[in-house]
Amino acid sequence: MTRRDFLGFFLLGGLLGLLGKKISGKKINAGKEQKGKEAMFWRKADEA
């Protein structure tokens, strides 16, 4: 394996790692928003 191959794999791994973090971050945020919406819904349901 040459230095160039290693660099290519390293960059590819870094990009995939960043993409993975972004995707998991979005999923976590979406989960929090969903819980917030559910809480609002139940508050409105209780008031009605």
C-alpha positions, 0 to 999 in steps of 0.5 A, spaced: 500 500 500 502 506 497 502 513 501 497 515 496 492 509 497 493 510 505 491 518 504 485 516 500 482 511 505 484 516 510 480 522 507 474 517 505 474 515 512 474 522 515 468 524 510 464 518 512 465 519 519 463 526 518 457 524 514 455 519 520 455 524 525 451 529 521 446 524 520 446 521 527 445 529 529 439 530 525 436 524 528 437 526 535 434 533 534 428 530 530 427 526 536 427 531 541 422 536 536 418 530 536 417 529 543 416 537 544 410 536 539 407 530 543 408 534 549 404 540 546 399 536 544 398 533 550 397 540 554 392 542 549 388 535 549 388 536 557 386 544 556 380 542 552 
